[in-house]
Amino acid sequence: NMLKDSLRTAEIAVEQRLIEGTQKIIENVPPQNSSNYGDILLSDFTKDIEAALETLNLDAAENAIDTLKEKALNKSDISGQEMFRLVVDACSTYLVMLRNYKLNMENSGTFLEDFSYRADLESSALQLFACLKEAISQSMAGIIECKKQDDLKPIRIAKQYIMENYMKPITLDEVSSLVGFNATYFSTIFKKETNSSFVEYLTQVRMEAAKELLRETRLSVAEICERVGYSDLKHFTKCFKKYTGLKPNEFRKLYS
């Protein structure tokens, strides 16, 4: 027991470097503190980080860490032991919140262990909080990027489907159903991500295909019209001129 107590006293002395610095001998080891001040700070941090994760707001998460740091540093009698435990508990709280919101992170199994190891190497409270901020910021940035890619997946599927089927009479309802959305919602997110409506994007794909066929083949305009998904030659010609400024035959003479 004496050896165990001596080891713990040494650990507390090492942690006190976060408050007193590393360029001195720490003679007065603070007692193991049972203050609930850390719990109060952690409770406030939990609310702030939860709100940040709910909306995946990276700035809000970083502000939560900055607020925790300011409150901890303004506590004049906080020990290095308390400071270290507070930061590790904050990291642990972040992981709990991730699980609560079903947010996945690649290294979630070792995240806390890796952070604790890095934090144990820091020599000041400022560096300790910088370490926490870096760990959580990098983690959240990765989560946000993955979420963005997940949100864009239906758009990628839709664009691929259009590229493979533009020669057919495909419709907004058909593609919306394919990606599992109603037409109104899909139309909104498609416009947001591509800056084109579904019809504009489909027309663009068809017109680019028509331009290539006019340049590279000897197919008649009527045949090209059918190959790019139009059943009405007059309508195709009108769309092509609107898109390129030229009628199909004029385009062929100029660019073939």
Order of alpha helices (4+ residues) and beta strands (2+ residues): alpha-alpha-alpha-alpha-alpha-alpha-alpha-alpha-alpha-alpha-alpha-alpha-alpha
